[in-house]
Structures are given as structure tokens and as C-alpha cells.
């Protein structure tokens, strides 16, 4: 999966906002049919999302849709409207566990087959919002359709209510949840876990601190709520040129040492061996992928 640094929610019933999506510069957008849409406008949101995706995809925009959960699975009308070639995947809120993901896989496979879409085209990005989903994070992440997990702990949101914790900007109360999500994604052989969710959308410095904390934990991107937040997320989750130069220099110095029969060196005052060089190559490969 190509990294998503900025994963921007756009309420699908706001048709003018949907039309402006290519201007926002987000790596991927989430056309939201769920909590940001008034109940009476959900049919209109579904129609707008379904009609917009082909044009957005043609413009090079990566598009996901957050569909509405039901007491049993996810809204079938939502699924039939948005599962199409232009939809890269579905954001699954309130994921119940691995069984729910497997059931949804069967439903989406049938829709894809009937629509003439390659079965398996539609990816899943579950959001860990319940105690049960957090407990079964790895089992959810290892499903073939799941490309990554989102660990989003907003103030007074679903996770805070499910876990009973009190939200703080420092994030100590959500540290276990977030580290568990990163671990599950990596253990499942996947990459690019996504964090969130900063609600004070006009406090860009607070958002920057929040994103930096998440990058330190191993996340590769951030769910965000406002177009003004895109540039901050893209900046924080893009390796800086100084960092890339450091890693290029490390690889160059190590390869020179290898030619001399050494596999451990001191580089800029630090002990370096194969493990560190592997990390350097991974960071540089990600930077190339982002540039592409």
C-alpha cells in the first residue's frame, strides 16, 4: 500500500466540497456517509459519493468511503452505491471483529462480481473503535482485504467511551491502543498504519505536535478533518531532506566499509551495522514512493 500521510474526511452530502477535493492536496480522501452526515441526508450523500468517484479517480485522487454500520454488518445501499472501480476502499467504522470483516468481504465480493469489477479490488481500512476490535486487532489486520488499520482517539469519541479513558493531548491514555494497532499491522505483514483524530482543526501547531507523536510511534499518516490540516500532515509524515541525507550518507559509508571487509562502523558518532542500514533503505524507499 502506498503511504497515506493525509487521510481527509469530506462529508459526502456537501456537494460543493466534494467537487473541490482535488484542490485540497490530500493523499487520500474519505467520502463520509456516516457520522458527519445528517440522517435525513444520507440518501443524498450516498448518491453524491457514488456519482463523484469516477471523476475524482480520473483526476488521480485516491478515494475511500466510510459506510454506515448497521446492527448486523454495513448498510447494503451504501455498499451497492460506492463499490466501483473509482473507489480504492472502504473505511470501516465501529469494526466488530474479524468475523464482521469476513462477512463484509463476502458481500463486497458478490457486489464486485455482479458489477464486473475484479473481485478483491475494494480494500478495507478498519478503524479500531471498540474494546473488542482493539482486542482482535491482529486478527482483523491479517484479513487479505485489510491494507492497514486506523487508531483514532478523538476527545469524547467512540474509543474514549468504549475504553472509559479521558482524552489528553499528550496521549498517554491511548498509547496502548495506538501501539497495539501499529504492532498488529506490522505483524500481519502490512504497512502504513494511520492515526488520528485532532479535533481542534484551527490549532495547527497542536495538530503538528499530535502528528509528530504518532510518527514517533510508527504511524505513517493521519486521519484529518479539515483541508487546512492537509499540509501539516503531509509535512510531518514526509522525511525531511536532512534525514534523507543522513541515511544516504550512512549507506554510502557502510558500503565503503563492506568493501574493506567490515560490517560495523561508527557513522556520525553512532555504531552502525546491517540493521541500521536496513532501516535507512526502508526510509529512502518510502520517500521515493511518496515522491512518485
Secondary structure as UniProt FT lines:
FT   STRAND          6..11
FT   TURN            12..13
FT   HELIX           15..19
FT   HELIX           21..24
FT   STRAND          28..32
FT   TURN            35..36
FT   HELIX           39..41
FT   HELIX           42..58
FT   TURN            59..60
FT   STRAND          62..66
FT   HELIX           76..82
FT   TURN            85..86
FT   STRAND          89..92
FT   TURN            93..94
FT   HELIX           98..115
FT   TURN            119..120
FT   STRAND          123..127
FT   HELIX           131..135
FT   HELIX           137..141
FT   TURN            144..145
FT   STRAND          146..152
FT   TURN            155..156
FT   HELIX           158..163
FT   HELIX           172..174
FT   HELIX           175..187
FT   TURN            188..189
FT   STRAND          194..196
FT   TURN            201..202
FT   HELIX           204..217
FT   STRAND          221..224
FT   HELIX           227..229
FT   HELIX           230..236
FT   HELIX           241..259
FT   TURN            260..261
FT   STRAND          265..267
FT   TURN            268..269
FT   STRAND          270..272
FT   HELIX           274..291
//
